[in-house]
Amino acid sequence: MKTCFLIIVMLFGNMLFANTVDYSQPNPNQNVVISTNGLNLRAQPNLHSKKLIAVPYGEEVEIIDTVFYGQETIGTHTFFYGGNQAITNVPITGHWVKVSYSGMEGYMFNSFLGAKNTLLERPTQTSDYTIVLPEMQECSNVVNYNPDWHWYGLYNLDGKPALKKVELSFFITYYDNGAWLCTSTDDNKNLKLVIGSKMPMNAGMLNGAMYTYSEDNNSFFNWSEAGNFINDPLLQENGLEIRDSFEEGTWMETDLVYTHGRLEQILNSEEEFPSGILCRADLDGDRKDDYLLYFGEFYAELKLFLSSTADKGNGELLHYETSFYFPDCY
């Protein structure tokens, strides 16, 4: 599971933005508010000056000068490698820039200003759900937020799932020759991911199971085992089954089957290889299990399946809602 090592890779990997970006002066295209609580326009370039107006998330301002008005670190942030190992003192470092908004001129802190093309407008698909990973983004460079949606953190508490409302935040921290776009919440410890939903979800401690990444723990296949390498105990405890298991070169014929009573449903297409499981729990509050499952040879895609939205008339037991795709550079 890639969430287990994302933070370490990104701390020592490439910068988020291309090295061709000039960080010695303000970028006029870095002019959209990405702070989910809005961003203050101030009379002077410091945190203690008069607030002229609070500019809402997603609003554009105009950068009206080609120089910075000071660099500042306004705080630090804590991420958790693997969910519970703290990575502390990630700085929130940025510059003060002079801007114009709604006929007023003033100053904004550019750690909370992003490019318009980084904002992922929702819904961009028919689903009423989306998945966000708390991370220092290396290359996906996306601000995925809708202020009208509900946002829930999914936590792994000693193998048990918990769902609770969280506050999402986005900020950019700048260095001499690069910058990181960071996605976070108000409680990152033991957090695996964030689910955004148009409707309220089933918050609280949940029955079911959460898994961490290891071949023995959450993979449908024990690659190191000779002979029968399908992880049957894991599949069975989650109501799943692998059928038509592949031989070398024919993995597209593998079916992941979900069974409930006498009914069953194949959860993957012919082109999708089922890799493993992150969570089984009643996420939507209908007293039936929902699933977060990995697909792809290297856990390339995480898919959310819900029972409450299943099309029973067409034989669905679970309905595929949305995916998170892990960028190729991870």
Contacts in CASP RR format, 6 or more apart in sequence:
PFRMAT RR
TARGET T0000
AUTHOR 0000-0000-0000
METHOD contacts of the structure
MODEL  1
MKTCFLIIVMLFGNMLFANTVDYSQPNPNQNVVISTNGLNLRAQPNLHSK
KLIAVPYGEEVEIIDTVFYGQETIGTHTFFYGGNQAITNVPITGHWVKVS
YSGMEGYMFNSFLGAKNTLLERPTQTSDYTIVLPEMQECSNVVNYNPDWH
WYGLYNLDGKPALKKVELSFFITYYDNGAWLCTSTDDNKNLKLVIGSKMP
MNAGMLNGAMYTYSEDNNSFFNWSEAGNFINDPLLQENGLEIRDSFEEGT
WMETDLVYTHGRLEQILNSEEEFPSGILCRADLDGDRKDDYLLYFGEFYA
ELKLFLSSTADKGNGELLHYETSFYFPDCY
1 211 0 8 1.000
1 212 0 8 1.000
1 213 0 8 1.000
1 218 0 8 1.000
1 278 0 8 1.000
1 294 0 8 1.000
1 299 0 8 1.000
2 213 0 8 1.000
2 299 0 8 1.000
2 326 0 8 1.000
2 330 0 8 1.000
3 82 0 8 1.000
3 83 0 8 1.000
3 133 0 8 1.000
3 135 0 8 1.000
3 192 0 8 1.000
3 193 0 8 1.000
3 213 0 8 1.000
4 81 0 8 1.000
4 82 0 8 1.000
4 212 0 8 1.000
4 213 0 8 1.000
5 81 0 8 1.000
5 82 0 8 1.000
6 133 0 8 1.000
6 135 0 8 1.000
6 330 0 8 1.000
7 79 0 8 1.000
7 80 0 8 1.000
7 81 0 8 1.000
7 82 0 8 1.000
7 87 0 8 1.000
7 135 0 8 1.000
7 136 0 8 1.000
8 81 0 8 1.000
9 138 0 8 1.000
9 330 0 8 1.000
10 135 0 8 1.000
10 136 0 8 1.000
10 137 0 8 1.000
10 138 0 8 1.000
10 180 0 8 1.000
11 87 0 8 1.000
11 136 0 8 1.000
13 138 0 8 1.000
14 138 0 8 1.000
14 139 0 8 1.000
14 329 0 8 1.000
15 175 0 8 1.000
15 177 0 8 1.000
15 178 0 8 1.000
15 179 0 8 1.000
15 180 0 8 1.000
16 137 0 8 1.000
16 138 0 8 1.000
16 139 0 8 1.000
16 141 0 8 1.000
16 178 0 8 1.000
16 179 0 8 1.000
16 180 0 8 1.000
16 181 0 8 1.000
17 141 0 8 1.000
17 178 0 8 1.000
17 179 0 8 1.000
19 177 0 8 1.000
19 178 0 8 1.000
21 27 0 8 1.000
21 178 0 8 1.000
21 179 0 8 1.000
23 174 0 8 1.000
23 175 0 8 1.000
23 176 0 8 1.000
23 177 0 8 1.000
23 178 0 8 1.000
23 179 0 8 1.000
25 66 0 8 1.000
25 67 0 8 1.000
25 68 0 8 1.000
26 63 0 8 1.000
26 65 0 8 1.000
26 66 0 8 1.000
26 67 0 8 1.000
26 68 0 8 1.000
26 95 0 8 1.000
26 97 0 8 1.000
26 110 0 8 1.000
27 63 0 8 1.000
27 115 0 8 1.000
28 62 0 8 1.000
28 63 0 8 1.000
29 115 0 8 1.000
29 116 0 8 1.000
30 63 0 8 1.000
30 110 0 8 1.000
30 113 0 8 1.000
30 114 0 8 1.000
30 115 0 8 1.000
31 60 0 8 1.000
31 61 0 8 1.000
31 62 0 8 1.000
31 63 0 8 1.000
31 99 0 8 1.000
31 113 0 8 1.000
31 114 0 8 1.000
31 115 0 8 1.000
31 116 0 8 1.000
32 58 0 8 1.000
32 59 0 8 1.000
32 60 0 8 1.000
32 61 0 8 1.000
32 113 0 8 1.000
32 114 0 8 1.000
32 115 0 8 1.000
32 116 0 8 1.000
32 118 0 8 1.000
32 119 0 8 1.000
33 39 0 8 1.000
33 55 0 8 1.000
33 56 0 8 1.000
33 57 0 8 1.000
33 58 0 8 1.000
33 59 0 8 1.000
33 60 0 8 1.000
33 61 0 8 1.000
33 112 0 8 1.000
33 113 0 8 1.000
33 114 0 8 1.000
34 57 0 8 1.000
34 58 0 8 1.000
34 112 0 8 1.000
34 113 0 8 1.000
34 114 0 8 1.000
34 118 0 8 1.000
34 119 0 8 1.000
34 143 0 8 1.000
34 170 0 8 1.000
34 171 0 8 1.000
34 172 0 8 1.000
35 57 0 8 1.000
35 112 0 8 1.000
35 169 0 8 1.000
35 170 0 8 1.000
35 171 0 8 1.000
36 57 0 8 1.000
36 145 0 8 1.000
36 147 0 8 1.000
36 167 0 8 1.000
36 168 0 8 1.000
36 169 0 8 1.000
36 170 0 8 1.000
37 57 0 8 1.000
37 169 0 8 1.000
38 54 0 8 1.000
38 55 0 8 1.000
38 56 0 8 1.000
38 57 0 8 1.000
38 112 0 8 1.000
39 54 0 8 1.000
39 55 0 8 1.000
39 108 0 8 1.000
39 109 0 8 1.000
39 112 0 8 1.000
39 113 0 8 1.000
40 51 0 8 1.000
40 52 0 8 1.000
40 53 0 8 1.000
40 54 0 8 1.000
40 55 0 8 1.000
40 108 0 8 1.000
41 51 0 8 1.000
41 52 0 8 1.000
41 53 0 8 1.000
41 54 0 8 1.000
41 55 0 8 1.000
41 61 0 8 1.000
41 99 0 8 1.000
41 101 0 8 1.000
41 104 0 8 1.000
41 106 0 8 1.000
41 107 0 8 1.000
41 108 0 8 1.000
42 49 0 8 1.000
42 50 0 8 1.000
42 51 0 8 1.000
42 52 0 8 1.000
42 106 0 8 1.000
42 107 0 8 1.000
42 108 0 8 1.000
43 49 0 8 1.000
43 50 0 8 1.000
43 51 0 8 1.000
43 52 0 8 1.000
43 106 0 8 1.000
43 107 0 8 1.000
44 50 0 8 1.000
44 107 0 8 1.000
45 69 0 8 1.000
45 70 0 8 1.000
45 96 0 8 1.000
45 98 0 8 1.000
45 107 0 8 1.000
46 72 0 8 1.000
46 96 0 8 1.000
47 72 0 8 1.000
47 74 0 8 1.000
47 109 0 8 1.000
49 107 0 8 1.000
52 104 0 8 1.000
52 106 0 8 1.000
53 101 0 8 1.000
53 102 0 8 1.000
53 104 0 8 1.000
55 61 0 8 1.000
55 101 0 8 1.000
55 108 0 8 1.000
56 147 0 8 1.000
57 145 0 8 1.000
57 147 0 8 1.000
58 119 0 8 1.000
59 101 0 8 1.000
60 116 0 8 1.000
61 99 0 8 1.000
61 100 0 8 1.000
61 101 0 8 1.000
61 108 0 8 1.000
61 113 0 8 1.000
62 99 0 8 1.000
62 100 0 8 1.000
62 101 0 8 1.000
63 97 0 8 1.000
63 98 0 8 1.000
63 99 0 8 1.000
64 98 0 8 1.000
64 99 0 8 1.000
64 100 0 8 1.000
64 105 0 8 1.000
65 97 0 8 1.000
65 98 0 8 1.000
68 95 0 8 1.000
68 96 0 8 1.000
68 97 0 8 1.000
69 95 0 8 1.000
69 96 0 8 1.000
69 97 0 8 1.000
69 98 0 8 1.000
69 107 0 8 1.000
70 95 0 8 1.000
70 96 0 8 1.000
71 93 0 8 1.000
71 94 0 8 1.000
71 95 0 8 1.000
71 96 0 8 1.000
71 174 0 8 1.000
72 93 0 8 1.000
72 94 0 8 1.000
72 95 0 8 1.000
72 96 0 8 1.000
72 109 0 8 1.000
73 91 0 8 1.000
73 92 0 8 1.000
73 93 0 8 1.000
73 94 0 8 1.000
74 92 0 8 1.000
74 93 0 8 1.000
74 94 0 8 1.000
74 109 0 8 1.000
74 111 0 8 1.000
75 91 0 8 1.000
75 92 0 8 1.000
76 88 0 8 1.000
76 89 0 8 1.000
76 90 0 8 1.000
76 91 0 8 1.000
76 92 0 8 1.000
77 90 0 8 1.000
77 91 0 8 1.000
77 92 0 8 1.000
77 171 0 8 1.000
77 182 0 8 1.000
77 184 0 8 1.000
78 86 0 8 1.000
78 87 0 8 1.000
78 88 0 8 1.000
78 89 0 8 1.000
78 90 0 8 1.000
78 188 0 8 1.000
79 86 0 8 1.000
79 87 0 8 1.000
79 90 0 8 1.000
79 134 0 8 1.000
79 135 0 8 1.000
79 136 0 8 1.000
79 184 0 8 1.000
79 188 0 8 1.000
80 86 0 8 1.000
80 87 0 8 1.000
80 188 0 8 1.000
80 189 0 8 1.000
80 190 0 8 1.000
80 191 0 8 1.000
81 87 0 8 1.000
82 212 0 8 1.000
83 156 0 8 1.000
83 188 0 8 1.000
83 189 0 8 1.000
83 190 0 8 1.000
83 191 0 8 1.000
83 192 0 8 1.000
84 189 0 8 1.000
84 190 0 8 1.000
86 189 0 8 1.000
90 136 0 8 1.000
90 173 0 8 1.000
90 182 0 8 1.000
91 173 0 8 1.000
92 111 0 8 1.000
92 171 0 8 1.000
92 173 0 8 1.000
93 111 0 8 1.000
93 173 0 8 1.000
93 174 0 8 1.000
93 175 0 8 1.000
94 109 0 8 1.000
94 110 0 8 1.000
94 111 0 8 1.000
94 172 0 8 1.000
94 173 0 8 1.000
94 174 0 8 1.000
95 109 0 8 1.000
95 110 0 8 1.000
95 174 0 8 1.000
96 107 0 8 1.000
96 108 0 8 1.000
96 109 0 8 1.000
96 110 0 8 1.000
97 107 0 8 1.000
97 108 0 8 1.000
97 110 0 8 1.000
97 113 0 8 1.000
98 105 0 8 1.000
98 106 0 8 1.000
98 107 0 8 1.000
99 105 0 8 1.000
99 106 0 8 1.000
99 107 0 8 1.000
99 108 0 8 1.000
100 106 0 8 1.000
110 172 0 8 1.000
110 174 0 8 1.000
111 171 0 8 1.000
111 172 0 8 1.000
111 173 0 8 1.000
111 174 0 8 1.000
112 170 0 8 1.000
112 171 0 8 1.000
112 172 0 8 1.000
113 172 0 8 1.000
114 143 0 8 1.000
114 172 0 8 1.000
118 141 0 8 1.000
118 142 0 8 1.000
118 143 0 8 1.000
118 181 0 8 1.000
119 143 0 8 1.000
119 145 0 8 1.000
120 142 0 8 1.000
120 143 0 8 1.000
120 144 0 8 1.000
120 145 0 8 1.000
122 130 0 8 1.000
122 144 0 8 1.000
122 145 0 8 1.000
122 146 0 8 1.000
122 149 0 8 1.000
123 130 0 8 1.000
123 146 0 8 1.000
123 198 0 8 1.000
125 322 0 8 1.000
127 321 0 8 1.000
127 322 0 8 1.000
128 197 0 8 1.000
128 198 0 8 1.000
128 199 0 8 1.000
128 321 0 8 1.000
129 195 0 8 1.000
129 196 0 8 1.000
129 197 0 8 1.000
129 198 0 8 1.000
129 304 0 8 1.000
129 306 0 8 1.000
129 321 0 8 1.000
129 322 0 8 1.000
130 144 0 8 1.000
130 149 0 8 1.000
130 195 0 8 1.000
130 196 0 8 1.000
130 322 0 8 1.000
131 193 0 8 1.000
131 194 0 8 1.000
131 195 0 8 1.000
131 196 0 8 1.000
131 302 0 8 1.000
131 304 0 8 1.000
131 322 0 8 1.000
131 323 0 8 1.000
131 324 0 8 1.000
132 144 0 8 1.000
132 145 0 8 1.000
132 151 0 8 1.000
132 168 0 8 1.000
132 183 0 8 1.000
132 193 0 8 1.000
132 194 0 8 1.000
132 195 0 8 1.000
132 196 0 8 1.000
132 324 0 8 1.000
133 183 0 8 1.000
133 193 0 8 1.000
133 194 0 8 1.000
133 324 0 8 1.000
134 183 0 8 1.000
134 184 0 8 1.000
134 185 0 8 1.000
134 188 0 8 1.000
134 191 0 8 1.000
134 193 0 8 1.000
134 194 0 8 1.000
135 182 0 8 1.000
135 183 0 8 1.000
136 180 0 8 1.000
136 181 0 8 1.000
136 182 0 8 1.000
137 180 0 8 1.000
137 181 0 8 1.000
137 182 0 8 1.000
137 183 0 8 1.000
138 327 0 8 1.000
138 329 0 8 1.000
138 330 0 8 1.000
139 327 0 8 1.000
139 329 0 8 1.000
139 330 0 8 1.000
140 327 0 8 1.000
141 181 0 8 1.000
143 170 0 8 1.000
143 181 0 8 1.000
143 183 0 8 1.000
144 183 0 8 1.000
145 168 0 8 1.000
145 170 0 8 1.000
146 196 0 8 1.000
148 198 0 8 1.000
149 196 0 8 1.000
149 197 0 8 1.000
149 198 0 8 1.000
150 165 0 8 1.000
150 196 0 8 1.000
150 197 0 8 1.000
150 198 0 8 1.000
150 199 0 8 1.000
150 200 0 8 1.000
150 201 0 8 1.000
151 165 0 8 1.000
151 166 0 8 1.000
151 167 0 8 1.000
151 168 0 8 1.000
151 185 0 8 1.000
151 194 0 8 1.000
151 195 0 8 1.000
151 196 0 8 1.000
151 197 0 8 1.000
152 163 0 8 1.000
152 164 0 8 1.000
152 165 0 8 1.000
152 166 0 8 1.000
152 194 0 8 1.000
152 195 0 8 1.000
152 196 0 8 1.000
152 197 0 8 1.000
152 201 0 8 1.000
152 203 0 8 1.000
153 163 0 8 1.000
153 164 0 8 1.000
153 165 0 8 1.000
153 166 0 8 1.000
153 185 0 8 1.000
153 187 0 8 1.000
153 191 0 8 1.000
153 192 0 8 1.000
153 193 0 8 1.000
153 194 0 8 1.000
153 195 0 8 1.000
154 161 0 8 1.000
154 162 0 8 1.000
154 163 0 8 1.000
154 191 0 8 1.000
154 192 0 8 1.000
154 193 0 8 1.000
154 194 0 8 1.000
154 195 0 8 1.000
154 210 0 8 1.000
154 279 0 8 1.000
154 283 0 8 1.000
154 292 0 8 1.000
155 161 0 8 1.000
155 162 0 8 1.000
155 163 0 8 1.000
155 164 0 8 1.000
155 190 0 8 1.000
155 191 0 8 1.000
155 192 0 8 1.000
155 210 0 8 1.000
156 190 0 8 1.000
156 192 0 8 1.000
156 210 0 8 1.000
156 212 0 8 1.000
157 190 0 8 1.000
157 205 0 8 1.000
157 210 0 8 1.000
159 209 0 8 1.000
159 210 0 8 1.000
159 211 0 8 1.000
160 205 0 8 1.000
160 206 0 8 1.000
160 208 0 8 1.000
160 209 0 8 1.000
160 210 0 8 1.000
161 205 0 8 1.000
161 206 0 8 1.000
161 208 0 8 1.000
161 209 0 8 1.000
161 210 0 8 1.000
161 279 0 8 1.000
161 280 0 8 1.000
161 281 0 8 1.000
162 204 0 8 1.000
162 205 0 8 1.000
162 206 0 8 1.000
163 195 0 8 1.000
163 201 0 8 1.000
163 202 0 8 1.000
163 203 0 8 1.000
163 204 0 8 1.000
163 206 0 8 1.000
163 281 0 8 1.000
163 283 0 8 1.000
164 187 0 8 1.000
164 203 0 8 1.000
164 204 0 8 1.000
165 203 0 8 1.000
166 185 0 8 1.000
166 186 0 8 1.000
166 187 0 8 1.000
166 191 0 8 1.000
166 194 0 8 1.000
167 185 0 8 1.000
167 186 0 8 1.000
168 183 0 8 1.000
168 184 0 8 1.000
168 185 0 8 1.000
168 194 0 8 1.000
169 183 0 8 1.000
169 184 0 8 1.000
169 185 0 8 1.000
169 186 0 8 1.000
170 181 0 8 1.000
170 182 0 8 1.000
170 183 0 8 1.000
170 184 0 8 1.000
171 181 0 8 1.000
171 182 0 8 1.000
171 184 0 8 1.000
172 179 0 8 1.000
172 180 0 8 1.000
172 181 0 8 1.000
172 182 0 8 1.000
173 179 0 8 1.000
173 180 0 8 1.000
173 182 0 8 1.000
185 191 0 8 1.000
185 194 0 8 1.000
192 210 0 8 1.000
192 278 0 8 1.000
192 279 0 8 1.000
193 278 0 8 1.000
193 292 0 8 1.000
193 302 0 8 1.000
193 324 0 8 1.000
195 201 0 8 1.000
195 283 0 8 1.000
195 304 0 8 1.000
201 283 0 8 1.000
201 284 0 8 1.000
201 285 0 8 1.000
202 282 0 8 1.000
202 283 0 8 1.000
202 284 0 8 1.000
202 285 0 8 1.000
206 281 0 8 1.000
206 282 0 8 1.000
206 283 0 8 1.000
207 281 0 8 1.000
207 282 0 8 1.000
208 279 0 8 1.000
208 280 0 8 1.000
208 281 0 8 1.000
208 282 0 8 1.000
208 289 0 8 1.000
209 237 0 8 1.000
209 238 0 8 1.000
209 279 0 8 1.000
209 280 0 8 1.000
209 281 0 8 1.000
210 278 0 8 1.000
210 279 0 8 1.000
210 281 0 8 1.000
211 217 0 8 1.000
211 218 0 8 1.000
211 276 0 8 1.000
211 277 0 8 1.000
211 278 0 8 1.000
211 279 0 8 1.000
212 218 0 8 1.000
213 299 0 8 1.000
215 221 0 8 1.000
215 222 0 8 1.000
215 223 0 8 1.000
215 224 0 8 1.000
216 222 0 8 1.000
216 231 0 8 1.000
217 234 0 8 1.000
218 234 0 8 1.000
218 276 0 8 1.000
218 277 0 8 1.000
218 278 0 8 1.000
218 294 0 8 1.000
219 231 0 8 1.000
219 234 0 8 1.000
219 275 0 8 1.000
219 276 0 8 1.000
220 230 0 8 1.000
220 231 0 8 1.000
220 234 0 8 1.000
220 235 0 8 1.000
220 240 0 8 1.000
220 242 0 8 1.000
220 256 0 8 1.000
220 274 0 8 1.000
220 275 0 8 1.000
220 276 0 8 1.000
220 277 0 8 1.000
221 229 0 8 1.000
221 230 0 8 1.000
221 231 0 8 1.000
221 242 0 8 1.000
221 275 0 8 1.000
222 229 0 8 1.000
222 230 0 8 1.000
222 231 0 8 1.000
223 229 0 8 1.000
230 242 0 8 1.000
230 245 0 8 1.000
234 277 0 8 1.000
235 241 0 8 1.000
235 242 0 8 1.000
238 277 0 8 1.000
238 280 0 8 1.000
238 289 0 8 1.000
238 291 0 8 1.000
239 258 0 8 1.000
239 259 0 8 1.000
239 260 0 8 1.000
240 256 0 8 1.000
240 257 0 8 1.000
240 258 0 8 1.000
240 259 0 8 1.000
240 277 0 8 1.000
241 256 0 8 1.000
241 257 0 8 1.000
241 259 0 8 1.000
242 254 0 8 1.000
242 255 0 8 1.000
242 256 0 8 1.000
242 257 0 8 1.000
242 274 0 8 1.000
243 254 0 8 1.000
243 255 0 8 1.000
243 257 0 8 1.000
244 253 0 8 1.000
244 254 0 8 1.000
244 255 0 8 1.000
245 254 0 8 1.000
246 252 0 8 1.000
246 253 0 8 1.000
246 254 0 8 1.000
251 273 0 8 1.000
251 297 0 8 1.000
252 270 0 8 1.000
252 271 0 8 1.000
252 273 0 8 1.000
253 270 0 8 1.000
254 268 0 8 1.000
254 273 0 8 1.000
254 274 0 8 1.000
255 266 0 8 1.000
255 268 0 8 1.000
256 266 0 8 1.000
256 267 0 8 1.000
256 268 0 8 1.000
256 274 0 8 1.000
256 293 0 8 1.000
257 264 0 8 1.000
257 265 0 8 1.000
257 266 0 8 1.000
257 267 0 8 1.000
258 264 0 8 1.000
258 265 0 8 1.000
258 267 0 8 1.000
258 291 0 8 1.000
258 317 0 8 1.000
258 318 0 8 1.000
260 317 0 8 1.000
263 315 0 8 1.000
263 317 0 8 1.000
264 317 0 8 1.000
265 315 0 8 1.000
265 316 0 8 1.000
265 317 0 8 1.000
265 318 0 8 1.000
267 274 0 8 1.000
267 291 0 8 1.000
267 293 0 8 1.000
267 305 0 8 1.000
267 318 0 8 1.000
267 320 0 8 1.000
268 274 0 8 1.000
268 295 0 8 1.000
272 295 0 8 1.000
272 296 0 8 1.000
272 301 0 8 1.000
273 295 0 8 1.000
273 296 0 8 1.000
273 297 0 8 1.000
274 293 0 8 1.000
274 294 0 8 1.000
274 295 0 8 1.000
274 296 0 8 1.000
275 293 0 8 1.000
275 294 0 8 1.000
275 295 0 8 1.000
275 296 0 8 1.000
275 297 0 8 1.000
275 298 0 8 1.000
275 299 0 8 1.000
276 293 0 8 1.000
276 294 0 8 1.000
276 299 0 8 1.000
277 291 0 8 1.000
277 292 0 8 1.000
277 293 0 8 1.000
277 294 0 8 1.000
278 292 0 8 1.000
278 293 0 8 1.000
278 294 0 8 1.000
278 302 0 8 1.000
279 291 0 8 1.000
279 292 0 8 1.000
280 289 0 8 1.000
280 290 0 8 1.000
280 291 0 8 1.000
281 289 0 8 1.000
281 290 0 8 1.000
282 288 0 8 1.000
282 289 0 8 1.000
282 290 0 8 1.000
283 290 0 8 1.000
283 306 0 8 1.000
284 290 0 8 1.000
284 306 0 8 1.000
284 307 0 8 1.000
284 308 0 8 1.000
284 309 0 8 1.000
285 308 0 8 1.000
286 307 0 8 1.000
286 308 0 8 1.000
288 307 0 8 1.000
288 308 0 8 1.000
289 307 0 8 1.000
290 304 0 8 1.000
290 305 0 8 1.000
290 306 0 8 1.000
290 307 0 8 1.000
290 318 0 8 1.000
291 304 0 8 1.000
291 305 0 8 1.000
291 318 0 8 1.000
292 302 0 8 1.000
292 303 0 8 1.000
292 304 0 8 1.000
292 305 0 8 1.000
293 302 0 8 1.000
293 303 0 8 1.000
293 305 0 8 1.000
294 301 0 8 1.000
294 302 0 8 1.000
294 303 0 8 1.000
295 301 0 8 1.000
295 302 0 8 1.000
295 303 0 8 1.000
299 326 0 8 1.000
300 325 0 8 1.000
300 326 0 8 1.000
301 323 0 8 1.000
301 324 0 8 1.000
301 325 0 8 1.000
301 326 0 8 1.000
302 323 0 8 1.000
302 324 0 8 1.000
302 326 0 8 1.000
303 320 0 8 1.000
303 322 0 8 1.000
303 323 0 8 1.000
304 320 0 8 1.000
304 321 0 8 1.000
304 322 0 8 1.000
304 323 0 8 1.000
305 318 0 8 1.000
305 319 0 8 1.000
305 320 0 8 1.000
305 321 0 8 1.000
306 318 0 8 1.000
306 319 0 8 1.000
306 321 0 8 1.000
307 317 0 8 1.000
307 318 0 8 1.000
307 319 0 8 1.000
309 319 0 8 1.000
309 321 0 8 1.000
310 316 0 8 1.000
310 317 0 8 1.000
310 318 0 8 1.000
310 319 0 8 1.000
311 319 0 8 1.000
END
